Amino acid sequence: MKIIILLLALVSMASLTYAQMQTPSRERAVEKDVDNTTDPVKSLRDQIEAAANDADRNRLKLKLADLLLTTGHKSEAMTELNSIANSNGFDPVGFYNLGNSFARLGESEAAIAAYKSAIDQRNGRYSRAYNNLGVVLLRVGRWDEAYDALLSALKLESFRYAEASYNLGRVYAARGQHDLAAREWRRALAVDPKHDAAALALAHAGDEDKIVVVSKPKTRPEPSAADRKSPAVNTPAPKVLTLDQASFDYLQRARNASEHGKMLEAVDNFQRVLSREDGYFPPANLELSYALLNLKRYDEALKNLLAVSTRDGARYPISYYHLARLYELKGELKLAEAAFVQAAPSNPQFLLDVTRVREKLADFKGSLEAMEQYISLMEKQGEKPAWSDERLAALRTKAAKQ
């Protein structure tokens, strides 16, 4: 029995000794883990410092910016994003992702610049960047630039890019070209039948500017004496437009040629439509004016824009905008101001044109008023430009001296 007790005592002592020997080792292990639990921000900064190339460095900076944003450090995140924007290394994917980051933060101008850098670095062959650029340009009301960007995306993908077609439809809808908007949404669905946004947009498109093909050429009654004395431009187009099959085919050829940059062919086919429609069919007149502007045939473009703005300006407010641009180009600033004012309710961006033209006319108070209105509207959208305070200050100084 004594031997058993002695043995138990020895085992107990051995176990205690073993435990005492192991405890410091476990504590050291814990201490080592604590020392190696590095601050993730510091870890990413170290990795950025050690990055082998621009692409890796930018990828890590974007990751760091996301981490800083999730922890409420927006200013530090913006510093990281701006450091990428100010770099000049070759990294088109990095600049594309940078544009996405800026866009999510509502930094539209920075996003636009980043997407353009990505596109330039790929020598213009970056359809996804063009699409996202178009979306941001549409957000800030720069419709013509958005159109160009989205059309570039579609051309690169042989017009089989559902998202770009959907977004181009949004541009057309914003410009009042509802027929073309519906066409783009149908094209998006042809490429991707599961594109829910395009399906929803098409379902809510309504009948405005819908072109119905009639089986026979339209017969037009002989105008009365009173009608002959009144200019045709006083009669707006009906809500639903009709064309015979031949005219409709000319219209589609014209649009296809315009999309592919064949402007002379587009002009010829638009004019064929108009020759069959007594000189006025608003989509054709409007789209013809764009082709003519591209060819620098300004007087012909002006004639078509005047026809649309006079008869259907409320339906196609973009006609006022391009008319104003032509007037400004010709130095007819008062006419340009009036047309820009007519366009402005459809797009706050046009108020910048109002303020520019009024400044040229030395109407600094009017220029300031338009600028204040623009900034107020942009603030409501969360899109106040970074340069706006400086611009306001300059205009206030000029207005005070007037």
Secondary structure as UniProt FT lines:
FT   HELIX           2..36
FT   HELIX           40..50
FT   HELIX           54..70
FT   TURN            71..72
FT   HELIX           74..85
FT   HELIX           92..104
FT   TURN            105..106
FT   HELIX           108..121
FT   TURN            122..124
FT   HELIX           127..139
FT   TURN            140..141
FT   HELIX           143..156
FT   TURN            157..159
FT   HELIX           162..174
FT   TURN            175..176
FT   HELIX           178..191
FT   TURN            193..194
FT   HELIX           196..203
FT   TURN            208..209
FT   STRAND          211..214
FT   HELIX           225..229
FT   HELIX           232..234
FT   STRAND          241..244
FT   HELIX           245..259
FT   TURN            260..261
FT   HELIX           263..275
FT   TURN            276..279
FT   HELIX           282..294
FT   TURN            295..296
FT   HELIX           298..312
FT   TURN            313..315
FT   HELIX           318..329
FT   TURN            330..331
FT   HELIX           333..343
FT   HELIX           344..346
FT   TURN            348..349
FT   HELIX           350..360
FT   TURN            361..362
FT   HELIX           364..380
FT   TURN            381..382
FT   TURN            386..387
FT   HELIX           388..401
//
